[in-house]
Amino acid sequence: MLELLLLFILKILDSGISVAKTLLLIRNKDFASSMCMAISQFLYLTILVKIAKNDTTLGILVVCLGAFVGSYIPKFIIRKTDKDKTWVYEILPQSTQQSQEIADILRNNELEVFTIKGYNFDMDKILTIKAFSNNKEESNLIENLIPRGVSFHVIEIKKQLNLY
């Protein structure tokens, strides 16, 4: 039983390191990717030797389960810790004057902002404002600078490799 647990742990490590190797390679981290490849090969060969000695279907199933868990965990961790996100605030003021005032306030706070000509619900010409936030502090600043009663919504954009 201890042998099967060891196989499971080794395969989780092997698969996890192999997935990390691929992600590092995609992000142009060549040295780290090569190190992961070498470690993964060592673990893989160790597993092969142990499975050959064990020679049971249960051992093979345990290795397959370890491969599943080991390939899922790195992607889950990367999704939860990835900082490559931008939040786009689309702000819909009531008038052109209010649009210009809000855009100027956001720009004076060194936020990335651009405006688009549009119309409000009464078909009056306004400037729709798009403000960009790269972190929670900028998001809080934007939300505090938007006057009460002004409609806005937020879109999250992930700038990462699609791992789904």
PyMOL CGO cylinders between C-alpha atoms (Angstrom):
from pymol import cmd
from pymol.cgo import CYLINDER

trace = [
    CYLINDER, 0.00, 0.00, 0.00, 2.88, 2.35, 0.81, 0.3, 1, 1, 1, 1, 1, 1,
    CYLINDER, 2.88, 2.35, 0.81, 4.33, 1.58, -2.63, 0.3, 1, 1, 1, 1, 1, 1,
    CYLINDER, 4.33, 1.58, -2.63, 1.05, 2.66, -4.30, 0.3, 1, 1, 1, 1, 1, 1,
    CYLINDER, 1.05, 2.66, -4.30, 0.97, 5.88, -2.29, 0.3, 1, 1, 1, 1, 1, 1,
    CYLINDER, 0.97, 5.88, -2.29, 4.54, 6.63, -3.34, 0.3, 1, 1, 1, 1, 1, 1,
    CYLINDER, 4.54, 6.63, -3.34, 3.62, 5.99, -7.01, 0.3, 1, 1, 1, 1, 1, 1,
    CYLINDER, 3.62, 5.99, -7.01, 0.64, 8.35, -6.67, 0.3, 1, 1, 1, 1, 1, 1,
    CYLINDER, 0.64, 8.35, -6.67, 2.74, 11.13, -5.13, 0.3, 1, 1, 1, 1, 1, 1,
    CYLINDER, 2.74, 11.13, -5.13, 5.53, 10.70, -7.69, 0.3, 1, 1, 1, 1, 1, 1,
    CYLINDER, 5.53, 10.70, -7.69, 3.07, 10.90, -10.58, 0.3, 1, 1, 1, 1, 1, 1,
    CYLINDER, 3.07, 10.90, -10.58, 1.40, 14.02, -9.15, 0.3, 1, 1, 1, 1, 1, 1,
    CYLINDER, 1.40, 14.02, -9.15, 4.83, 15.64, -8.94, 0.3, 1, 1, 1, 1, 1, 1,
    CYLINDER, 4.83, 15.64, -8.94, 5.82, 14.44, -12.41, 0.3, 1, 1, 1, 1, 1, 1,
    CYLINDER, 5.82, 14.44, -12.41, 2.62, 15.69, -14.05, 0.3, 1, 1, 1, 1, 1, 1,
    CYLINDER, 2.62, 15.69, -14.05, 2.61, 18.96, -12.15, 0.3, 1, 1, 1, 1, 1, 1,
    CYLINDER, 2.61, 18.96, -12.15, 6.21, 19.71, -13.06, 0.3, 1, 1, 1, 1, 1, 1,
    CYLINDER, 6.21, 19.71, -13.06, 5.54, 18.73, -16.67, 0.3, 1, 1, 1, 1, 1, 1,
    CYLINDER, 5.54, 18.73, -16.67, 2.60, 21.16, -16.89, 0.3, 1, 1, 1, 1, 1, 1,
    CYLINDER, 2.60, 21.16, -16.89, 4.68, 23.88, -15.24, 0.3, 1, 1, 1, 1, 1, 1,
    CYLINDER, 4.68, 23.88, -15.24, 7.44, 23.18, -17.80, 0.3, 1, 1, 1, 1, 1, 1,
    CYLINDER, 7.44, 23.18, -17.80, 5.03, 23.79, -20.68, 0.3, 1, 1, 1, 1, 1, 1,
    CYLINDER, 5.03, 23.79, -20.68, 3.65, 26.99, -19.15, 0.3, 1, 1, 1, 1, 1, 1,
    CYLINDER, 3.65, 26.99, -19.15, 7.16, 28.30, -18.48, 0.3, 1, 1, 1, 1, 1, 1,
    CYLINDER, 7.16, 28.30, -18.48, 8.17, 27.51, -22.05, 0.3, 1, 1, 1, 1, 1, 1,
    CYLINDER, 8.17, 27.51, -22.05, 5.19, 29.44, -23.41, 0.3, 1, 1, 1, 1, 1, 1,
    CYLINDER, 5.19, 29.44, -23.41, 6.15, 32.41, -21.21, 0.3, 1, 1, 1, 1, 1, 1,
    CYLINDER, 6.15, 32.41, -21.21, 9.74, 32.32, -22.56, 0.3, 1, 1, 1, 1, 1, 1,
    CYLINDER, 9.74, 32.32, -22.56, 11.31, 31.08, -19.33, 0.3, 1, 1, 1, 1, 1, 1,
    CYLINDER, 11.31, 31.08, -19.33, 13.67, 28.70, -21.10, 0.3, 1, 1, 1, 1, 1, 1,
    CYLINDER, 13.67, 28.70, -21.10, 16.05, 27.84, -18.26, 0.3, 1, 1, 1, 1, 1, 1,
    CYLINDER, 16.05, 27.84, -18.26, 13.29, 27.17, -15.72, 0.3, 1, 1, 1, 1, 1, 1,
    CYLINDER, 13.29, 27.17, -15.72, 11.42, 25.15, -18.34, 0.3, 1, 1, 1, 1, 1, 1,
    CYLINDER, 11.42, 25.15, -18.34, 14.51, 23.01, -18.99, 0.3, 1, 1, 1, 1, 1, 1,
    CYLINDER, 14.51, 23.01, -18.99, 15.01, 22.41, -15.26, 0.3, 1, 1, 1, 1, 1, 1,
    CYLINDER, 15.01, 22.41, -15.26, 11.39, 21.28, -14.96, 0.3, 1, 1, 1, 1, 1, 1,
    CYLINDER, 11.39, 21.28, -14.96, 11.89, 18.94, -17.90, 0.3, 1, 1, 1, 1, 1, 1,
    CYLINDER, 11.89, 18.94, -17.90, 14.93, 17.31, -16.30, 0.3, 1, 1, 1, 1, 1, 1,
    CYLINDER, 14.93, 17.31, -16.30, 13.15, 16.83, -12.96, 0.3, 1, 1, 1, 1, 1, 1,
    CYLINDER, 13.15, 16.83, -12.96, 10.05, 15.51, -14.71, 0.3, 1, 1, 1, 1, 1, 1,
    CYLINDER, 10.05, 15.51, -14.71, 12.13, 12.98, -16.67, 0.3, 1, 1, 1, 1, 1, 1,
    CYLINDER, 12.13, 12.98, -16.67, 13.77, 11.74, -13.48, 0.3, 1, 1, 1, 1, 1, 1,
    CYLINDER, 13.77, 11.74, -13.48, 10.39, 11.27, -11.80, 0.3, 1, 1, 1, 1, 1, 1,
    CYLINDER, 10.39, 11.27, -11.80, 8.93, 9.61, -14.90, 0.3, 1, 1, 1, 1, 1, 1,
    CYLINDER, 8.93, 9.61, -14.90, 11.78, 7.09, -15.11, 0.3, 1, 1, 1, 1, 1, 1,
    CYLINDER, 11.78, 7.09, -15.11, 11.51, 6.39, -11.39, 0.3, 1, 1, 1, 1, 1, 1,
    CYLINDER, 11.51, 6.39, -11.39, 7.80, 5.69, -11.84, 0.3, 1, 1, 1, 1, 1, 1,
    CYLINDER, 7.80, 5.69, -11.84, 8.51, 3.37, -14.78, 0.3, 1, 1, 1, 1, 1, 1,
    CYLINDER, 8.51, 3.37, -14.78, 10.94, 1.31, -12.71, 0.3, 1, 1, 1, 1, 1, 1,
    CYLINDER, 10.94, 1.31, -12.71, 8.53, 1.11, -9.76, 0.3, 1, 1, 1, 1, 1, 1,
    CYLINDER, 8.53, 1.11, -9.76, 5.53, 0.18, -11.93, 0.3, 1, 1, 1, 1, 1, 1,
    CYLINDER, 5.53, 0.18, -11.93, 7.56, -2.50, -13.69, 0.3, 1, 1, 1, 1, 1, 1,
    CYLINDER, 7.56, -2.50, -13.69, 8.44, -4.02, -10.29, 0.3, 1, 1, 1, 1, 1, 1,
    CYLINDER, 8.44, -4.02, -10.29, 4.85, -3.71, -9.01, 0.3, 1, 1, 1, 1, 1, 1,
    CYLINDER, 4.85, -3.71, -9.01, 3.29, -5.24, -12.15, 0.3, 1, 1, 1, 1, 1, 1,
    CYLINDER, 3.29, -5.24, -12.15, -0.36, -4.73, -11.12, 0.3, 1, 1, 1, 1, 1, 1,
    CYLINDER, -0.36, -4.73, -11.12, -3.35, -3.09, -12.74, 0.3, 1, 1, 1, 1, 1, 1,
    CYLINDER, -3.35, -3.09, -12.74, -4.01, -1.22, -9.49, 0.3, 1, 1, 1, 1, 1, 1,
    CYLINDER, -4.01, -1.22, -9.49, -0.55, 0.36, -9.75, 0.3, 1, 1, 1, 1, 1, 1,
    CYLINDER, -0.55, 0.36, -9.75, -1.33, 1.54, -13.28, 0.3, 1, 1, 1, 1, 1, 1,
    CYLINDER, -1.33, 1.54, -13.28, -4.67, 2.99, -12.16, 0.3, 1, 1, 1, 1, 1, 1,
    CYLINDER, -4.67, 2.99, -12.16, -2.97, 4.80, -9.27, 0.3, 1, 1, 1, 1, 1, 1,
    CYLINDER, -2.97, 4.80, -9.27, -0.47, 6.33, -11.72, 0.3, 1, 1, 1, 1, 1, 1,
    CYLINDER, -0.47, 6.33, -11.72, -3.34, 7.41, -14.02, 0.3, 1, 1, 1, 1, 1, 1,
    CYLINDER, -3.34, 7.41, -14.02, -5.14, 9.05, -11.10, 0.3, 1, 1, 1, 1, 1, 1,
    CYLINDER, -5.14, 9.05, -11.10, -1.90, 10.78, -10.13, 0.3, 1, 1, 1, 1, 1, 1,
    CYLINDER, -1.90, 10.78, -10.13, -1.55, 12.08, -13.70, 0.3, 1, 1, 1, 1, 1, 1,
    CYLINDER, -1.55, 12.08, -13.70, -5.07, 13.51, -13.57, 0.3, 1, 1, 1, 1, 1, 1,
    CYLINDER, -5.07, 13.51, -13.57, -4.55, 15.24, -10.23, 0.3, 1, 1, 1, 1, 1, 1,
    CYLINDER, -4.55, 15.24, -10.23, -1.02, 16.36, -11.13, 0.3, 1, 1, 1, 1, 1, 1,
    CYLINDER, -1.02, 16.36, -11.13, -2.08, 18.00, -14.37, 0.3, 1, 1, 1, 1, 1, 1,
    CYLINDER, -2.08, 18.00, -14.37, -5.06, 19.77, -12.80, 0.3, 1, 1, 1, 1, 1, 1,
    CYLINDER, -5.06, 19.77, -12.80, -3.40, 21.33, -9.75, 0.3, 1, 1, 1, 1, 1, 1,
    CYLINDER, -3.40, 21.33, -9.75, -0.86, 23.62, -11.54, 0.3, 1, 1, 1, 1, 1, 1,
    CYLINDER, -0.86, 23.62, -11.54, -3.52, 25.10, -13.83, 0.3, 1, 1, 1, 1, 1, 1,
    CYLINDER, -3.52, 25.10, -13.83, -5.80, 25.70, -10.84, 0.3, 1, 1, 1, 1, 1, 1,
    CYLINDER, -5.80, 25.70, -10.84, -3.00, 27.43, -8.89, 0.3, 1, 1, 1, 1, 1, 1,
    CYLINDER, -3.00, 27.43, -8.89, -1.99, 29.58, -11.87, 0.3, 1, 1, 1, 1, 1, 1,
    CYLINDER, -1.99, 29.58, -11.87, -5.58, 30.72, -12.47, 0.3, 1, 1, 1, 1, 1, 1,
    CYLINDER, -5.58, 30.72, -12.47, -5.98, 31.68, -8.81, 0.3, 1, 1, 1, 1, 1, 1,
    CYLINDER, -5.98, 31.68, -8.81, -2.69, 33.56, -8.56, 0.3, 1, 1, 1, 1, 1, 1,
    CYLINDER, -2.69, 33.56, -8.56, -2.37, 35.09, -12.03, 0.3, 1, 1, 1, 1, 1, 1,
    CYLINDER, -2.37, 35.09, -12.03, -2.11, 38.88, -11.83, 0.3, 1, 1, 1, 1, 1, 1,
    CYLINDER, -2.11, 38.88, -11.83, -2.51, 39.49, -15.55, 0.3, 1, 1, 1, 1, 1, 1,
    CYLINDER, -2.51, 39.49, -15.55, -6.00, 40.96, -15.38, 0.3, 1, 1, 1, 1, 1, 1,
    CYLINDER, -6.00, 40.96, -15.38, -7.48, 44.28, -16.34, 0.3, 1, 1, 1, 1, 1, 1,
    CYLINDER, -7.48, 44.28, -16.34, -10.84, 45.62, -15.27, 0.3, 1, 1, 1, 1, 1, 1,
    CYLINDER, -10.84, 45.62, -15.27, -12.62, 47.92, -17.72, 0.3, 1, 1, 1, 1, 1, 1,
    CYLINDER, -12.62, 47.92, -17.72, -15.10, 50.36, -16.20, 0.3, 1, 1, 1, 1, 1, 1,
    CYLINDER, -15.10, 50.36, -16.20, -17.68, 51.53, -18.69, 0.3, 1, 1, 1, 1, 1, 1,
    CYLINDER, -17.68, 51.53, -18.69, -19.19, 54.70, -17.20, 0.3, 1, 1, 1, 1, 1, 1,
    CYLINDER, -19.19, 54.70, -17.20, -22.42, 56.21, -18.57, 0.3, 1, 1, 1, 1, 1, 1,
    CYLINDER, -22.42, 56.21, -18.57, -22.86, 59.81, -17.33, 0.3, 1, 1, 1, 1, 1, 1,
    CYLINDER, -22.86, 59.81, -17.33, -26.08, 61.80, -17.79, 0.3, 1, 1, 1, 1, 1, 1,
    CYLINDER, -26.08, 61.80, -17.79, -24.66, 64.64, -19.91, 0.3, 1, 1, 1, 1, 1, 1,
    CYLINDER, -24.66, 64.64, -19.91, -21.69, 65.63, -22.02, 0.3, 1, 1, 1, 1, 1, 1,
    CYLINDER, -21.69, 65.63, -22.02, -20.56, 68.11, -19.37, 0.3, 1, 1, 1, 1, 1, 1,
    CYLINDER, -20.56, 68.11, -19.37, -20.69, 65.45, -16.64, 0.3, 1, 1, 1, 1, 1, 1,
    CYLINDER, -20.69, 65.45, -16.64, -18.83, 63.06, -18.97, 0.3, 1, 1, 1, 1, 1, 1,
    CYLINDER, -18.83, 63.06, -18.97, -16.01, 65.56, -19.48, 0.3, 1, 1, 1, 1, 1, 1,
    CYLINDER, -16.01, 65.56, -19.48, -15.79, 66.31, -15.75, 0.3, 1, 1, 1, 1, 1, 1,
    CYLINDER, -15.79, 66.31, -15.75, -15.58, 62.64, -14.77, 0.3, 1, 1, 1, 1, 1, 1,
    CYLINDER, -15.58, 62.64, -14.77, -13.04, 61.87, -17.52, 0.3, 1, 1, 1, 1, 1, 1,
    CYLINDER, -13.04, 61.87, -17.52, -10.88, 64.80, -16.40, 0.3, 1, 1, 1, 1, 1, 1,
    CYLINDER, -10.88, 64.80, -16.40, -11.04, 63.73, -12.74, 0.3, 1, 1, 1, 1, 1, 1,
    CYLINDER, -11.04, 63.73, -12.74, -10.00, 60.18, -13.68, 0.3, 1, 1, 1, 1, 1, 1,
    CYLINDER, -10.00, 60.18, -13.68, -7.16, 61.45, -15.89, 0.3, 1, 1, 1, 1, 1, 1,
    CYLINDER, -7.16, 61.45, -15.89, -5.96, 63.82, -13.14, 0.3, 1, 1, 1, 1, 1, 1,
    CYLINDER, -5.96, 63.82, -13.14, -5.62, 60.74, -10.91, 0.3, 1, 1, 1, 1, 1, 1,
    CYLINDER, -5.62, 60.74, -10.91, -3.32, 59.20, -13.56, 0.3, 1, 1, 1, 1, 1, 1,
    CYLINDER, -3.32, 59.20, -13.56, -5.82, 56.53, -14.61, 0.3, 1, 1, 1, 1, 1, 1,
    CYLINDER, -5.82, 56.53, -14.61, -5.97, 55.22, -18.16, 0.3, 1, 1, 1, 1, 1, 1,
    CYLINDER, -5.97, 55.22, -18.16, -9.16, 56.66, -19.66, 0.3, 1, 1, 1, 1, 1, 1,
    CYLINDER, -9.16, 56.66, -19.66, -10.69, 57.16, -23.06, 0.3, 1, 1, 1, 1, 1, 1,
    CYLINDER, -10.69, 57.16, -23.06, -14.07, 58.46, -24.17, 0.3, 1, 1, 1, 1, 1, 1,
    CYLINDER, -14.07, 58.46, -24.17, -16.47, 57.49, -26.93, 0.3, 1, 1, 1, 1, 1, 1,
    CYLINDER, -16.47, 57.49, -26.93, -19.31, 59.58, -28.31, 0.3, 1, 1, 1, 1, 1, 1,
    CYLINDER, -19.31, 59.58, -28.31, -22.64, 57.98, -27.51, 0.3, 1, 1, 1, 1, 1, 1,
    CYLINDER, -22.64, 57.98, -27.51, -26.16, 58.59, -26.27, 0.3, 1, 1, 1, 1, 1, 1,
    CYLINDER, -26.16, 58.59, -26.27, -27.86, 58.21, -22.90, 0.3, 1, 1, 1, 1, 1, 1,
    CYLINDER, -27.86, 58.21, -22.90, -31.29, 56.67, -22.36, 0.3, 1, 1, 1, 1, 1, 1,
    CYLINDER, -31.29, 56.67, -22.36, -32.98, 60.00, -23.28, 0.3, 1, 1, 1, 1, 1, 1,
    CYLINDER, -32.98, 60.00, -23.28, -31.06, 60.03, -26.58, 0.3, 1, 1, 1, 1, 1, 1,
    CYLINDER, -31.06, 60.03, -26.58, -28.95, 63.03, -25.49, 0.3, 1, 1, 1, 1, 1, 1,
    CYLINDER, -28.95, 63.03, -25.49, -25.40, 63.04, -26.82, 0.3, 1, 1, 1, 1, 1, 1,
    CYLINDER, -25.40, 63.04, -26.82, -22.88, 62.08, -24.13, 0.3, 1, 1, 1, 1, 1, 1,
    CYLINDER, -22.88, 62.08, -24.13, -19.35, 60.75, -23.87, 0.3, 1, 1, 1, 1, 1, 1,
    CYLINDER, -19.35, 60.75, -23.87, -19.16, 57.15, -22.68, 0.3, 1, 1, 1, 1, 1, 1,
    CYLINDER, -19.16, 57.15, -22.68, -16.08, 56.73, -20.50, 0.3, 1, 1, 1, 1, 1, 1,
    CYLINDER, -16.08, 56.73, -20.50, -13.87, 53.67, -20.36, 0.3, 1, 1, 1, 1, 1, 1,
    CYLINDER, -13.87, 53.67, -20.36, -11.45, 53.58, -17.44, 0.3, 1, 1, 1, 1, 1, 1,
    CYLINDER, -11.45, 53.58, -17.44, -8.91, 50.80, -16.94, 0.3, 1, 1, 1, 1, 1, 1,
    CYLINDER, -8.91, 50.80, -16.94, -7.73, 49.28, -13.69, 0.3, 1, 1, 1, 1, 1, 1,
    CYLINDER, -7.73, 49.28, -13.69, -4.90, 46.79, -13.23, 0.3, 1, 1, 1, 1, 1, 1,
    CYLINDER, -4.90, 46.79, -13.23, -5.31, 46.22, -9.49, 0.3, 1, 1, 1, 1, 1, 1,
    CYLINDER, -5.31, 46.22, -9.49, -7.69, 46.56, -6.55, 0.3, 1, 1, 1, 1, 1, 1,
    CYLINDER, -7.69, 46.56, -6.55, -6.35, 49.99, -5.52, 0.3, 1, 1, 1, 1, 1, 1,
    CYLINDER, -6.35, 49.99, -5.52, -7.05, 51.48, -8.95, 0.3, 1, 1, 1, 1, 1, 1,
    CYLINDER, -7.05, 51.48, -8.95, -10.50, 49.85, -8.96, 0.3, 1, 1, 1, 1, 1, 1,
    CYLINDER, -10.50, 49.85, -8.96, -11.32, 51.38, -5.56, 0.3, 1, 1, 1, 1, 1, 1,
    CYLINDER, -11.32, 51.38, -5.56, -10.08, 54.77, -6.76, 0.3, 1, 1, 1, 1, 1, 1,
    CYLINDER, -10.08, 54.77, -6.76, -12.23, 54.63, -9.91, 0.3, 1, 1, 1, 1, 1, 1,
    CYLINDER, -12.23, 54.63, -9.91, -15.32, 53.58, -7.95, 0.3, 1, 1, 1, 1, 1, 1,
    CYLINDER, -15.32, 53.58, -7.95, -14.77, 56.38, -5.40, 0.3, 1, 1, 1, 1, 1, 1,
    CYLINDER, -14.77, 56.38, -5.40, -14.35, 58.99, -8.15, 0.3, 1, 1, 1, 1, 1, 1,
    CYLINDER, -14.35, 58.99, -8.15, -17.56, 58.06, -9.99, 0.3, 1, 1, 1, 1, 1, 1,
    CYLINDER, -17.56, 58.06, -9.99, -20.33, 60.31, -8.65, 0.3, 1, 1, 1, 1, 1, 1,
    CYLINDER, -20.33, 60.31, -8.65, -23.38, 58.69, -7.07, 0.3, 1, 1, 1, 1, 1, 1,
    CYLINDER, -23.38, 58.69, -7.07, -26.21, 58.13, -9.52, 0.3, 1, 1, 1, 1, 1, 1,
    CYLINDER, -26.21, 58.13, -9.52, -23.89, 57.62, -12.49, 0.3, 1, 1, 1, 1, 1, 1,
    CYLINDER, -23.89, 57.62, -12.49, -24.33, 54.19, -14.08, 0.3, 1, 1, 1, 1, 1, 1,
    CYLINDER, -24.33, 54.19, -14.08, -21.30, 52.01, -14.71, 0.3, 1, 1, 1, 1, 1, 1,
    CYLINDER, -21.30, 52.01, -14.71, -20.43, 48.38, -15.17, 0.3, 1, 1, 1, 1, 1, 1,
    CYLINDER, -20.43, 48.38, -15.17, -17.18, 46.46, -14.96, 0.3, 1, 1, 1, 1, 1, 1,
    CYLINDER, -17.18, 46.46, -14.96, -15.72, 43.89, -17.33, 0.3, 1, 1, 1, 1, 1, 1,
    CYLINDER, -15.72, 43.89, -17.33, -12.78, 41.68, -16.31, 0.3, 1, 1, 1, 1, 1, 1,
    CYLINDER, -12.78, 41.68, -16.31, -10.28, 40.89, -19.03, 0.3, 1, 1, 1, 1, 1, 1,
    CYLINDER, -10.28, 40.89, -19.03, -7.75, 38.13, -18.43, 0.3, 1, 1, 1, 1, 1, 1,
    CYLINDER, -7.75, 38.13, -18.43, -4.49, 38.54, -20.26, 0.3, 1, 1, 1, 1, 1, 1,
    CYLINDER, -4.49, 38.54, -20.26, -3.32, 34.97, -19.89, 0.3, 1, 1, 1, 1, 1, 1,
    CYLINDER, -3.32, 34.97, -19.89, -2.97, 31.75, -21.73, 0.3, 1, 1, 1, 1, 1, 1,
    CYLINDER, -2.97, 31.75, -21.73, -6.35, 30.05, -21.90, 0.3, 1, 1, 1, 1, 1, 1,
    CYLINDER, -6.35, 30.05, -21.90, -5.92, 27.00, -19.68, 0.3, 1, 1, 1, 1, 1, 1,
    CYLINDER, -5.92, 27.00, -19.68, -9.48, 25.70, -19.82, 0.3, 1, 1, 1, 1, 1, 1,
]
cmd.load_cgo(trace, "trace")
